Amino acid sequence: YTLSLHDALPILDILKMDLQLMTDIQDEYLRKLLELSEEEIRREGIKLDDSVESGMVQVHYAAWLFRKRAANVNETGMPRFLRYELNKRLMSQVMGGKKNDI
């Protein structure tokens, strides 16, 4: 997994930064969360590509899955910002617009 950023940081490293993880202990689990997040996003009908926007949506989704499991509370609903990102991408794709049209 690599985001098409200027420095081409692997998406796993971006996820670890988001979660503020400094070790490699959970890397395999995080890779699986990234795979799951991609599958879940595609299941909603959203197409992912090599853009930074697609990569960050995937990172945000995987981070939510990680935090949801770790929260140990009933409040595990999807954050509004993530739902908004997903809806915006889907609507843009359905309407045939560019990534920033909506």
HELIX and SHEET records of a PDB file:
HELIX    1   1 ILE A   11  LEU A   19  1                                   9    
HELIX    2   2 ASP A   27  ARG A   43  1                                  17    
HELIX    3   3 VAL A   52  ALA A   71  1                                  20    
HELIX    4   4 ARG A   80  MET A   95  1                                  16    
END                                                                             
